[in-house]
């Protein structure tokens, strides 16, 4: 875990694509996209069917590592409106257990806006915590400090002729976009024009590694 300061608050960025807020014992994650593989399978495109279990493995490990008492899932927690209903019994039991023992909040995203039966926790369109807005998609016209997801940012570069891509955070003065945590989520280049449009000028891609936070200005 690597220190990250944003909006006057001290966070810890995790290389596993999550953010921990020690003062609030809160784990922030985004874009879990549970049941993405089963959604594709309905249309004849078969992916490894264990994405929900793999994502749950990661969340459970992060909760244990950080000692978090609350979890904020910043939207697109399920890949589509029927995703929660398609969870197999084991995955559903694990998710029920997590949401029962944690103070769990689901922020609604564009993919899961129609989910009727969230497994436990509470559901909000957005929230304000410690003066910081938590929502799914960054709002460029909102001047308040904001943490969001939606874009699945990745930082790409070439190293000695090899192309390398890493999940990253994108930060500007008032915006912090989290990488996608879900097992089968892709990524949008951190320098993409749409990301730069919503975060404004002076943004950087932040890549946490084992002992430091690498910062790459997005010119």
mmCIF file of the C-alpha atoms, coordinates in Angstrom:
data_MODEL
# 
_entry.id   MODEL 
# 
loop_
_atom_site.group_PDB 
_atom_site.id 
_atom_site.type_symbol 
_atom_site.label_atom_id 
_atom_site.label_alt_id 
_atom_site.label_comp_id 
_atom_site.label_asym_id 
_atom_site.label_entity_id 
_atom_site.label_seq_id 
_atom_site.pdbx_PDB_ins_code 
_atom_site.Cartn_x 
_atom_site.Cartn_y 
_atom_site.Cartn_z 
_atom_site.occupancy 
_atom_site.B_iso_or_equiv 
_atom_site.pdbx_formal_charge 
_atom_site.auth_seq_id 
_atom_site.auth_comp_id 
_atom_site.auth_asym_id 
_atom_site.auth_atom_id 
_atom_site.pdbx_PDB_model_num 
ATOM 1   C CA . UNK A 1 1   ? 0.000   0.000   0.000   1.00 0.00 ? 1   UNK A CA 1 
ATOM 2   C CA . UNK A 1 2   ? 1.360   3.375   -1.073  1.00 0.00 ? 2   UNK A CA 1 
ATOM 3   C CA . UNK A 1 3   ? 0.410   6.760   0.440   1.00 0.00 ? 3   UNK A CA 1 
ATOM 4   C CA . UNK A 1 4   ? -1.737  8.981   -1.785  1.00 0.00 ? 4   UNK A CA 1 
ATOM 5   C CA . UNK A 1 5   ? -2.935  12.438  -0.746  1.00 0.00 ? 5   UNK A CA 1 
ATOM 6   C CA . UNK A 1 6   ? -6.147  13.789  -2.258  1.00 0.00 ? 6   UNK A CA 1 
ATOM 7   C CA . UNK A 1 7   ? -8.438  16.655  -1.206  1.00 0.00 ? 7   UNK A CA 1 
ATOM 8   C CA . UNK A 1 8   ? -6.584  17.043  2.070   1.00 0.00 ? 8   UNK A CA 1 
ATOM 9   C CA . UNK A 1 9   ? -7.148  13.394  3.020   1.00 0.00 ? 9   UNK A CA 1 
ATOM 10  C CA . UNK A 1 10  ? -4.587  10.598  3.369   1.00 0.00 ? 10  UNK A CA 1 
ATOM 11  C CA . UNK A 1 11  ? -5.297  7.444   1.380   1.00 0.00 ? 11  UNK A CA 1 
ATOM 12  C CA . UNK A 1 12  ? -3.402  4.280   0.545   1.00 0.00 ? 12  UNK A CA 1 
ATOM 13  C CA . UNK A 1 13  ? -3.339  3.177   -3.100  1.00 0.00 ? 13  UNK A CA 1 
ATOM 14  C CA . UNK A 1 14  ? -3.210  -0.563  -3.615  1.00 0.00 ? 14  UNK A CA 1 
ATOM 15  C CA . UNK A 1 15  ? -1.571  -2.153  -6.667  1.00 0.00 ? 15  UNK A CA 1 
ATOM 16  C CA . UNK A 1 16  ? -4.630  -4.449  -6.847  1.00 0.00 ? 16  UNK A CA 1 
ATOM 17  C CA . UNK A 1 17  ? -6.664  -1.461  -8.148  1.00 0.00 ? 17  UNK A CA 1 
ATOM 18  C CA . UNK A 1 18  ? -8.317  -0.286  -4.940  1.00 0.00 ? 18  UNK A CA 1 
ATOM 19  C CA . UNK A 1 19  ? -8.077  2.635   -2.533  1.00 0.00 ? 19  UNK A CA 1 
ATOM 20  C CA . UNK A 1 20  ? -8.032  2.482   1.259   1.00 0.00 ? 20  UNK A CA 1 
ATOM 21  C CA . UNK A 1 21  ? -9.052  5.426   3.456   1.00 0.00 ? 21  UNK A CA 1 
ATOM 22  C CA . UNK A 1 22  ? -7.474  4.758   6.880   1.00 0.00 ? 22  UNK A CA 1 
ATOM 23  C CA . UNK A 1 23  ? -9.257  7.563   8.752   1.00 0.00 ? 23  UNK A CA 1 
ATOM 24  C CA . UNK A 1 24  ? -12.586 5.944   7.877   1.00 0.00 ? 24  UNK A CA 1 
ATOM 25  C CA . UNK A 1 25  ? -11.439 2.306   7.671   1.00 0.00 ? 25  UNK A CA 1 
ATOM 26  C CA . UNK A 1 26  ? -13.029 2.350   4.214   1.00 0.00 ? 26  UNK A CA 1 
ATOM 27  C CA . UNK A 1 27  ? -12.092 0.310   1.158   1.00 0.00 ? 27  UNK A CA 1 
ATOM 28  C CA . UNK A 1 28  ? -13.065 1.959   -2.147  1.00 0.00 ? 28  UNK A CA 1 
ATOM 29  C CA . UNK A 1 29  ? -13.397 -0.181  -5.268  1.00 0.00 ? 29  UNK A CA 1 
ATOM 30  C CA . UNK A 1 30  ? -14.907 0.427   -8.696  1.00 0.00 ? 30  UNK A CA 1 
ATOM 31  C CA . UNK A 1 31  ? -16.246 -1.465  -11.688 1.00 0.00 ? 31  UNK A CA 1 
ATOM 32  C CA . UNK A 1 32  ? -16.416 -4.999  -10.328 1.00 0.00 ? 32  UNK A CA 1 
ATOM 33  C CA . UNK A 1 33  ? -18.600 -6.129  -13.252 1.00 0.00 ? 33  UNK A CA 1 
ATOM 34  C CA . UNK A 1 34  ? -19.749 -9.309  -11.507 1.00 0.00 ? 34  UNK A CA 1 
ATOM 35  C CA . UNK A 1 35  ? -21.148 -11.897 -13.961 1.00 0.00 ? 35  UNK A CA 1 
ATOM 36  C CA . UNK A 1 36  ? -19.583 -10.403 -17.073 1.00 0.00 ? 36  UNK A CA 1 
ATOM 37  C CA . UNK A 1 37  ? -18.646 -13.861 -18.361 1.00 0.00 ? 37  UNK A CA 1 
ATOM 38  C CA . UNK A 1 38  ? -22.180 -15.209 -17.977 1.00 0.00 ? 38  UNK A CA 1 
ATOM 39  C CA . UNK A 1 39  ? -23.535 -12.180 -19.842 1.00 0.00 ? 39  UNK A CA 1 
ATOM 40  C CA . UNK A 1 40  ? -21.255 -12.899 -22.807 1.00 0.00 ? 40  UNK A CA 1 
ATOM 41  C CA . UNK A 1 41  ? -22.136 -16.601 -22.669 1.00 0.00 ? 41  UNK A CA 1 
ATOM 42  C CA . UNK A 1 42  ? -25.783 -15.749 -23.367 1.00 0.00 ? 42  UNK A CA 1 
ATOM 43  C CA . UNK A 1 43  ? -24.666 -14.462 -26.760 1.00 0.00 ? 43  UNK A CA 1 
ATOM 44  C CA . UNK A 1 44  ? -22.415 -17.379 -27.634 1.00 0.00 ? 44  UNK A CA 1 
ATOM 45  C CA . UNK A 1 45  ? -19.100 -15.857 -26.562 1.00 0.00 ? 45  UNK A CA 1 
ATOM 46  C CA . UNK A 1 46  ? -17.671 -18.108 -23.887 1.00 0.00 ? 46  UNK A CA 1 
ATOM 47  C CA . UNK A 1 47  ? -15.161 -16.686 -21.403 1.00 0.00 ? 47  UNK A CA 1 
ATOM 48  C CA . UNK A 1 48  ? -13.764 -18.415 -18.312 1.00 0.00 ? 48  UNK A CA 1 
ATOM 49  C CA . UNK A 1 49  ? -16.860 -18.569 -16.064 1.00 0.00 ? 49  UNK A CA 1 
ATOM 50  C CA . UNK A 1 50  ? -15.134 -17.824 -12.764 1.00 0.00 ? 50  UNK A CA 1 
ATOM 51  C CA . UNK A 1 51  ? -14.850 -14.032 -12.940 1.00 0.00 ? 51  UNK A CA 1 
ATOM 52  C CA . UNK A 1 52  ? -17.196 -13.353 -10.021 1.00 0.00 ? 52  UNK A CA 1 
ATOM 53  C CA . UNK A 1 53  ? -15.353 -15.796 -7.771  1.00 0.00 ? 53  UNK A CA 1 
ATOM 54  C CA . UNK A 1 54  ? -11.986 -14.298 -8.774  1.00 0.00 ? 54  UNK A CA 1 
ATOM 55  C CA . UNK A 1 55  ? -13.223 -10.781 -8.009  1.00 0.00 ? 55  UNK A CA 1 
ATOM 56  C CA . UNK A 1 56  ? -14.589 -11.938 -4.648  1.00 0.00 ? 56  UNK A CA 1 
ATOM 57  C CA . UNK A 1 57  ? -11.224 -13.554 -3.867  1.00 0.00 ? 57  UNK A CA 1 
ATOM 58  C CA . UNK A 1 58  ? -9.572  -10.191 -4.415  1.00 0.00 ? 58  UNK A CA 1 
ATOM 59  C CA . UNK A 1 59  ? -12.088 -8.220  -2.337  1.00 0.00 ? 59  UNK A CA 1 
ATOM 60  C CA . UNK A 1 60  ? -11.825 -10.658 0.571   1.00 0.00 ? 60  UNK A CA 1 
ATOM 61  C CA . UNK A 1 61  ? -8.024  -10.446 0.426   1.00 0.00 ? 61  UNK A CA 1 
ATOM 62  C CA . UNK A 1 62  ? -8.106  -6.633  0.385   1.00 0.00 ? 62  UNK A CA 1 
ATOM 63  C CA . UNK A 1 63  ? -10.495 -6.508  3.353   1.00 0.00 ? 63  UNK A CA 1 
ATOM 64  C CA . UNK A 1 64  ? -8.169  -8.810  5.288   1.00 0.00 ? 64  UNK A CA 1 
ATOM 65  C CA . UNK A 1 65  ? -5.066  -6.854  4.258   1.00 0.00 ? 65  UNK A CA 1 
ATOM 66  C CA . UNK A 1 66  ? -6.426  -3.428  5.155   1.00 0.00 ? 66  UNK A CA 1 
ATOM 67  C CA . UNK A 1 67  ? -8.678  -4.250  8.085   1.00 0.00 ? 67  UNK A CA 1 
ATOM 68  C CA . UNK A 1 68  ? -11.450 -2.251  6.392   1.00 0.00 ? 68  UNK A CA 1 
ATOM 69  C CA . UNK A 1 69  ? -14.798 -2.032  8.175   1.00 0.00 ? 69  UNK A CA 1 
ATOM 70  C CA . UNK A 1 70  ? -16.695 -0.507  5.268   1.00 0.00 ? 70  UNK A CA 1 
ATOM 71  C CA . UNK A 1 71  ? -16.707 -0.977  1.500   1.00 0.00 ? 71  UNK A CA 1 
ATOM 72  C CA . UNK A 1 72  ? -17.815 1.549   -1.114  1.00 0.00 ? 72  UNK A CA 1 
ATOM 73  C CA . UNK A 1 73  ? -18.372 0.030   -4.561  1.00 0.00 ? 73  UNK A CA 1 
ATOM 74  C CA . UNK A 1 74  ? -18.418 2.943   -7.008  1.00 0.00 ? 74  UNK A CA 1 
ATOM 75  C CA . UNK A 1 75  ? -20.768 1.634   -9.666  1.00 0.00 ? 75  UNK A CA 1 
ATOM 76  C CA . UNK A 1 76  ? -20.957 -1.024  -12.363 1.00 0.00 ? 76  UNK A CA 1 
ATOM 77  C CA . UNK A 1 77  ? -20.733 -3.619  -9.624  1.00 0.00 ? 77  UNK A CA 1 
ATOM 78  C CA . UNK A 1 78  ? -22.688 -5.974  -11.903 1.00 0.00 ? 78  UNK A CA 1 
ATOM 79  C CA . UNK A 1 79  ? -22.201 -6.158  -15.637 1.00 0.00 ? 79  UNK A CA 1 
ATOM 80  C CA . UNK A 1 80  ? -25.913 -5.872  -16.422 1.00 0.00 ? 80  UNK A CA 1 
ATOM 81  C CA . UNK A 1 81  ? -29.338 -5.656  -14.800 1.00 0.00 ? 81  UNK A CA 1 
ATOM 82  C CA . UNK A 1 82  ? -29.642 -9.454  -14.523 1.00 0.00 ? 82  UNK A CA 1 
ATOM 83  C CA . UNK A 1 83  ? -26.166 -10.032 -13.120 1.00 0.00 ? 83  UNK A CA 1 
ATOM 84  C CA . UNK A 1 84  ? -27.143 -10.381 -9.471  1.00 0.00 ? 84  UNK A CA 1 
ATOM 85  C CA . UNK A 1 85  ? -29.760 -12.987 -10.333 1.00 0.00 ? 85  UNK A CA 1 
ATOM 86  C CA . UNK A 1 86  ? -27.180 -15.038 -12.285 1.00 0.00 ? 86  UNK A CA 1 
ATOM 87  C CA . UNK A 1 87  ? -24.717 -15.398 -9.405  1.00 0.00 ? 87  UNK A CA 1 
ATOM 88  C CA . UNK A 1 88  ? -24.214 -19.052 -8.614  1.00 0.00 ? 88  UNK A CA 1 
ATOM 89  C CA . UNK A 1 89  ? -25.138 -20.093 -5.039  1.00 0.00 ? 89  UNK A CA 1 
ATOM 90  C CA . UNK A 1 90  ? -21.552 -20.157 -3.759  1.00 0.00 ? 90  UNK A CA 1 
ATOM 91  C CA . UNK A 1 91  ? -20.720 -16.695 -5.102  1.00 0.00 ? 91  UNK A CA 1 
ATOM 92  C CA . UNK A 1 92  ? -24.021 -15.353 -3.784  1.00 0.00 ? 92  UNK A CA 1 
ATOM 93  C CA . UNK A 1 93  ? -23.328 -16.771 -0.321  1.00 0.00 ? 93  UNK A CA 1 
ATOM 94  C CA . UNK A 1 94  ? -19.858 -15.204 -0.259  1.00 0.00 ? 94  UNK A CA 1 
ATOM 95  C CA . UNK A 1 95  ? -21.196 -11.831 -1.334  1.00 0.00 ? 95  UNK A CA 1 
ATOM 96  C CA . UNK A 1 96  ? -24.054 -12.027 1.183   1.00 0.00 ? 96  UNK A CA 1 
ATOM 97  C CA . UNK A 1 97  ? -21.503 -12.778 3.910   1.00 0.00 ? 97  UNK A CA 1 
ATOM 98  C CA . UNK A 1 98  ? -19.362 -9.780  2.939   1.00 0.00 ? 98  UNK A CA 1 
ATOM 99  C CA . UNK A 1 99  ? -22.262 -7.348  2.830   1.00 0.00 ? 99  UNK A CA 1 
ATOM 100 C CA . UNK A 1 100 ? -23.616 -8.615  6.150   1.00 0.00 ? 100 UNK A CA 1 
ATOM 101 C CA . UNK A 1 101 ? -20.392 -8.189  8.111   1.00 0.00 ? 101 UNK A CA 1 
ATOM 102 C CA . UNK A 1 102 ? -19.213 -4.982  6.421   1.00 0.00 ? 102 UNK A CA 1 
ATOM 103 C CA . UNK A 1 103 ? -20.820 -1.559  6.223   1.00 0.00 ? 103 UNK A CA 1 
ATOM 104 C CA . UNK A 1 104 ? -21.344 -1.917  2.476   1.00 0.00 ? 104 UNK A CA 1 
ATOM 105 C CA . UNK A 1 105 ? -22.557 0.738   0.018   1.00 0.00 ? 105 UNK A CA 1 
ATOM 106 C CA . UNK A 1 106 ? -23.343 0.208   -3.656  1.00 0.00 ? 106 UNK A CA 1 
ATOM 107 C CA . UNK A 1 107 ? -23.127 3.338   -5.802  1.00 0.00 ? 107 UNK A CA 1 
ATOM 108 C CA . UNK A 1 108 ? -25.255 2.862   -8.914  1.00 0.00 ? 108 UNK A CA 1 
ATOM 109 C CA . UNK A 1 109 ? -23.441 2.826   -12.264 1.00 0.00 ? 109 UNK A CA 1 
ATOM 110 C CA . UNK A 1 110 ? -24.659 2.804   -15.837 1.00 0.00 ? 110 UNK A CA 1 
ATOM 111 C CA . UNK A 1 111 ? -24.348 -1.003  -16.140 1.00 0.00 ? 111 UNK A CA 1 
ATOM 112 C CA . UNK A 1 112 ? -26.179 -1.898  -12.941 1.00 0.00 ? 112 UNK A CA 1 
ATOM 113 C CA . UNK A 1 113 ? -28.834 0.799   -12.918 1.00 0.00 ? 113 UNK A CA 1 
ATOM 114 C CA . UNK A 1 114 ? -31.572 -1.829  -13.452 1.00 0.00 ? 114 UNK A CA 1 
ATOM 115 C CA . UNK A 1 115 ? -30.408 -4.415  -10.892 1.00 0.00 ? 115 UNK A CA 1 
ATOM 116 C CA . UNK A 1 116 ? -33.456 -5.140  -8.754  1.00 0.00 ? 116 UNK A CA 1 
ATOM 117 C CA . UNK A 1 117 ? -31.898 -7.265  -6.015  1.00 0.00 ? 117 UNK A CA 1 
ATOM 118 C CA . UNK A 1 118 ? -28.564 -6.060  -4.675  1.00 0.00 ? 118 UNK A CA 1 
ATOM 119 C CA . UNK A 1 119 ? -27.074 -8.617  -2.252  1.00 0.00 ? 119 UNK A CA 1 
ATOM 120 C CA . UNK A 1 120 ? -27.230 -6.729  1.036   1.00 0.00 ? 120 UNK A CA 1 
ATOM 121 C CA . UNK A 1 121 ? -25.802 -3.331  1.828   1.00 0.00 ? 121 UNK A CA 1 
ATOM 122 C CA . UNK A 1 122 ? -27.404 -0.054  0.852   1.00 0.00 ? 122 UNK A CA 1 
ATOM 123 C CA . UNK A 1 123 ? -27.719 1.509   -2.571  1.00 0.00 ? 123 UNK A CA 1 
ATOM 124 C CA . UNK A 1 124 ? -27.127 5.167   -3.427  1.00 0.00 ? 124 UNK A CA 1 
ATOM 125 C CA . UNK A 1 125 ? -26.812 7.224   -6.602  1.00 0.00 ? 125 UNK A CA 1 
ATOM 126 C CA . UNK A 1 126 ? -23.915 9.123   -5.035  1.00 0.00 ? 126 UNK A CA 1 
ATOM 127 C CA . UNK A 1 127 ? -22.672 10.069  -1.573  1.00 0.00 ? 127 UNK A CA 1 
ATOM 128 C CA . UNK A 1 128 ? -20.616 12.696  0.222   1.00 0.00 ? 128 UNK A CA 1 
ATOM 129 C CA . UNK A 1 129 ? -18.013 11.451  2.674   1.00 0.00 ? 129 UNK A CA 1 
ATOM 130 C CA . UNK A 1 130 ? -15.648 13.806  4.441   1.00 0.00 ? 130 UNK A CA 1 
ATOM 131 C CA . UNK A 1 131 ? -16.347 16.536  1.921   1.00 0.00 ? 131 UNK A CA 1 
ATOM 132 C CA . UNK A 1 132 ? -15.561 14.239  -1.022  1.00 0.00 ? 132 UNK A CA 1 
ATOM 133 C CA . UNK A 1 133 ? -18.246 13.164  -3.496  1.00 0.00 ? 133 UNK A CA 1 
ATOM 134 C CA . UNK A 1 134 ? -18.328 9.450   -4.287  1.00 0.00 ? 134 UNK A CA 1 
ATOM 135 C CA . UNK A 1 135 ? -20.036 8.663   -7.594  1.00 0.00 ? 135 UNK A CA 1 
ATOM 136 C CA . UNK A 1 136 ? -19.710 6.381   -10.581 1.00 0.00 ? 136 UNK A CA 1 
ATOM 137 C CA . UNK A 1 137 ? -18.804 8.774   -13.383 1.00 0.00 ? 137 UNK A CA 1 
ATOM 138 C CA . UNK A 1 138 ? -16.832 11.980  -12.965 1.00 0.00 ? 138 UNK A CA 1 
ATOM 139 C CA . UNK A 1 139 ? -18.782 15.187  -13.506 1.00 0.00 ? 139 UNK A CA 1 
ATOM 140 C CA . UNK A 1 140 ? -16.525 17.807  -15.112 1.00 0.00 ? 140 UNK A CA 1 
ATOM 141 C CA . UNK A 1 141 ? -18.747 20.729  -14.098 1.00 0.00 ? 141 UNK A CA 1 
ATOM 142 C CA . UNK A 1 142 ? -18.803 19.835  -10.393 1.00 0.00 ? 142 UNK A CA 1 
ATOM 143 C CA . UNK A 1 143 ? -16.014 21.758  -8.604  1.00 0.00 ? 143 UNK A CA 1 
ATOM 144 C CA . UNK A 1 144 ? -16.181 19.625  -5.449  1.00 0.00 ? 144 UNK A CA 1 
ATOM 145 C CA . UNK A 1 145 ? -13.514 16.961  -4.780  1.00 0.00 ? 145 UNK A CA 1 
ATOM 146 C CA . UNK A 1 146 ? -14.730 13.696  -6.262  1.00 0.00 ? 146 UNK A CA 1 
ATOM 147 C CA . UNK A 1 147 ? -13.735 10.027  -6.401  1.00 0.00 ? 147 UNK A CA 1 
ATOM 148 C CA . UNK A 1 148 ? -15.244 7.927   -9.191  1.00 0.00 ? 148 UNK A CA 1 
ATOM 149 C CA . UNK A 1 149 ? -14.761 4.953   -11.514 1.00 0.00 ? 149 UNK A CA 1 
ATOM 150 C CA . UNK A 1 150 ? -16.361 4.180   -14.900 1.00 0.00 ? 150 UNK A CA 1 
ATOM 151 C CA . UNK A 1 151 ? -13.396 4.638   -17.245 1.00 0.00 ? 151 UNK A CA 1 
ATOM 152 C CA . UNK A 1 152 ? -11.202 1.648   -16.226 1.00 0.00 ? 152 UNK A CA 1 
ATOM 153 C CA . UNK A 1 153 ? -8.006  3.688   -16.746 1.00 0.00 ? 153 UNK A CA 1 
ATOM 154 C CA . UNK A 1 154 ? -4.778  1.987   -17.737 1.00 0.00 ? 154 UNK A CA 1 
ATOM 155 C CA . UNK A 1 155 ? -1.376  3.533   -18.293 1.00 0.00 ? 155 UNK A CA 1 
ATOM 156 C CA . UNK A 1 156 ? 0.415   2.252   -21.366 1.00 0.00 ? 156 UNK A CA 1 
ATOM 157 C CA . UNK A 1 157 ? 4.032   2.751   -22.337 1.00 0.00 ? 157 UNK A CA 1 
ATOM 158 C CA . UNK A 1 158 ? 6.772   1.098   -24.371 1.00 0.00 ? 158 UNK A CA 1 
ATOM 159 C CA . UNK A 1 159 ? 9.810   -0.239  -22.532 1.00 0.00 ? 159 UNK A CA 1 
ATOM 160 C CA . UNK A 1 160 ? 12.676  -1.529  -24.666 1.00 0.00 ? 160 UNK A CA 1 
ATOM 161 C CA . UNK A 1 161 ? 10.342  -2.345  -27.498 1.00 0.00 ? 161 UNK A CA 1 
ATOM 162 C CA . UNK A 1 162 ? 7.757   -4.016  -25.284 1.00 0.00 ? 162 UNK A CA 1 
ATOM 163 C CA . UNK A 1 163 ? 4.297   -2.575  -24.715 1.00 0.00 ? 163 UNK A CA 1 
ATOM 164 C CA . UNK A 1 164 ? 3.331   -2.522  -21.038 1.00 0.00 ? 164 UNK A CA 1 
ATOM 165 C CA . UNK A 1 165 ? -0.112  -1.698  -19.606 1.00 0.00 ? 165 UNK A CA 1 
ATOM 166 C CA . UNK A 1 166 ? -0.923  -1.227  -15.922 1.00 0.00 ? 166 UNK A CA 1 
ATOM 167 C CA . UNK A 1 167 ? -4.156  -0.361  -14.173 1.00 0.00 ? 167 UNK A CA 1 
ATOM 168 C CA . UNK A 1 168 ? -3.800  3.131   -12.798 1.00 0.00 ? 168 UNK A CA 1 
ATOM 169 C CA . UNK A 1 169 ? -5.491  5.932   -10.933 1.00 0.00 ? 169 UNK A CA 1 
ATOM 170 C CA . UNK A 1 170 ? -6.019  9.259   -12.694 1.00 0.00 ? 170 UNK A CA 1 
ATOM 171 C CA . UNK A 1 171 ? -5.762  12.351  -10.521 1.00 0.00 ? 171 UNK A CA 1 
ATOM 172 C CA . UNK A 1 172 ? -6.222  16.077  -11.004 1.00 0.00 ? 172 UNK A CA 1 
ATOM 173 C CA . UNK A 1 173 ? -6.806  18.864  -8.492  1.00 0.00 ? 173 UNK A CA 1 
ATOM 174 C CA . UNK A 1 174 ? -10.420 17.822  -7.790  1.00 0.00 ? 174 UNK A CA 1 
ATOM 175 C CA . UNK A 1 175 ? -10.850 14.450  -9.500  1.00 0.00 ? 175 UNK A CA 1 
ATOM 176 C CA . UNK A 1 176 ? -9.610  10.964  -8.653  1.00 0.00 ? 176 UNK A CA 1 
ATOM 177 C CA . UNK A 1 177 ? -10.639 8.116   -10.966 1.00 0.00 ? 177 UNK A CA 1 
ATOM 178 C CA . UNK A 1 178 ? -10.137 4.560   -9.727  1.00 0.00 ? 178 UNK A CA 1 
ATOM 179 C CA . UNK A 1 179 ? -9.057  1.677   -11.956 1.00 0.00 ? 179 UNK A CA 1 
ATOM 180 C CA . UNK A 1 180 ? -11.464 -1.210  -12.526 1.00 0.00 ? 180 UNK A CA 1 
ATOM 181 C CA . UNK A 1 181 ? -11.094 -4.029  -10.023 1.00 0.00 ? 181 UNK A CA 1 
ATOM 182 C CA . UNK A 1 182 ? -13.207 -6.682  -11.791 1.00 0.00 ? 182 UNK A CA 1 
ATOM 183 C CA . UNK A 1 183 ? -11.460 -9.804  -13.071 1.00 0.00 ? 183 UNK A CA 1 
ATOM 184 C CA . UNK A 1 184 ? -12.546 -9.472  -16.716 1.00 0.00 ? 184 UNK A CA 1 
ATOM 185 C CA . UNK A 1 185 ? -12.567 -5.691  -17.086 1.00 0.00 ? 185 UNK A CA 1 
ATOM 186 C CA . UNK A 1 186 ? -10.619 -4.085  -19.912 1.00 0.00 ? 186 UNK A CA 1 
ATOM 187 C CA . UNK A 1 187 ? -9.168  -0.612  -19.823 1.00 0.00 ? 187 UNK A CA 1 
ATOM 188 C CA . UNK A 1 188 ? -9.142  2.791   -21.469 1.00 0.00 ? 188 UNK A CA 1 
ATOM 189 C CA . UNK A 1 189 ? -5.848  4.574   -22.007 1.00 0.00 ? 189 UNK A CA 1 
ATOM 190 C CA . UNK A 1 190 ? -5.366  7.091   -19.190 1.00 0.00 ? 190 UNK A CA 1 
ATOM 191 C CA . UNK A 1 191 ? -4.521  9.767   -21.733 1.00 0.00 ? 191 UNK A CA 1 
ATOM 192 C CA . UNK A 1 192 ? -7.700  9.248   -23.738 1.00 0.00 ? 192 UNK A CA 1 
ATOM 193 C CA . UNK A 1 193 ? -9.470  12.480  -24.582 1.00 0.00 ? 193 UNK A CA 1 
ATOM 194 C CA . UNK A 1 194 ? -12.645 11.545  -22.712 1.00 0.00 ? 194 UNK A CA 1 
ATOM 195 C CA . UNK A 1 195 ? -10.748 10.971  -19.471 1.00 0.00 ? 195 UNK A CA 1 
ATOM 196 C CA . UNK A 1 196 ? -8.816  14.187  -19.908 1.00 0.00 ? 196 UNK A CA 1 
ATOM 197 C CA . UNK A 1 197 ? -12.059 16.048  -20.597 1.00 0.00 ? 197 UNK A CA 1 
ATOM 198 C CA . UNK A 1 198 ? -13.650 15.065  -17.292 1.00 0.00 ? 198 UNK A CA 1 
ATOM 199 C CA . UNK A 1 199 ? -10.600 15.440  -15.049 1.00 0.00 ? 199 UNK A CA 1 
ATOM 200 C CA . UNK A 1 200 ? -9.452  18.783  -16.463 1.00 0.00 ? 200 UNK A CA 1 
ATOM 201 C CA . UNK A 1 201 ? -5.925  20.129  -16.853 1.00 0.00 ? 201 UNK A CA 1 
ATOM 202 C CA . UNK A 1 202 ? -2.905  19.037  -14.856 1.00 0.00 ? 202 UNK A CA 1 
ATOM 203 C CA . UNK A 1 203 ? -3.941  15.388  -14.591 1.00 0.00 ? 203 UNK A CA 1 
ATOM 204 C CA . UNK A 1 204 ? -1.540  12.520  -13.938 1.00 0.00 ? 204 UNK A CA 1 
ATOM 205 C CA . UNK A 1 205 ? -1.688  8.751   -14.148 1.00 0.00 ? 205 UNK A CA 1 
ATOM 206 C CA . UNK A 1 206 ? -0.705  7.175   -10.825 1.00 0.00 ? 206 UNK A CA 1 
ATOM 207 C CA . UNK A 1 207 ? 0.685   3.636   -10.816 1.00 0.00 ? 207 UNK A CA 1 
ATOM 208 C CA . UNK A 1 208 ? 1.251   2.114   -7.352  1.00 0.00 ? 208 UNK A CA 1 
ATOM 209 C CA . UNK A 1 209 ? 4.091   -0.370  -7.156  1.00 0.00 ? 209 UNK A CA 1 
ATOM 210 C CA . UNK A 1 210 ? 5.493   -2.198  -4.156  1.00 0.00 ? 210 UNK A CA 1 
ATOM 211 C CA . UNK A 1 211 ? 7.097   0.766   -2.377  1.00 0.00 ? 211 UNK A CA 1 
ATOM 212 C CA . UNK A 1 212 ? 6.163   3.950   -4.228  1.00 0.00 ? 212 UNK A CA 1 
ATOM 213 C CA . UNK A 1 213 ? 3.641   5.724   -6.402  1.00 0.00 ? 213 UNK A CA 1 
ATOM 214 C CA . UNK A 1 214 ? 4.766   6.356   -9.966  1.00 0.00 ? 214 UNK A CA 1 
ATOM 215 C CA . UNK A 1 215 ? 3.346   9.575   -11.397 1.00 0.00 ? 215 UNK A CA 1 
ATOM 216 C CA . UNK A 1 216 ? 3.065   10.186  -15.153 1.00 0.00 ? 216 UNK A CA 1 
ATOM 217 C CA . UNK A 1 217 ? 1.733   13.593  -16.273 1.00 0.00 ? 217 UNK A CA 1 
ATOM 218 C CA . UNK A 1 218 ? -0.940  13.353  -18.958 1.00 0.00 ? 218 UNK A CA 1 
ATOM 219 C CA . UNK A 1 219 ? 0.049   16.101  -21.357 1.00 0.00 ? 219 UNK A CA 1 
# 
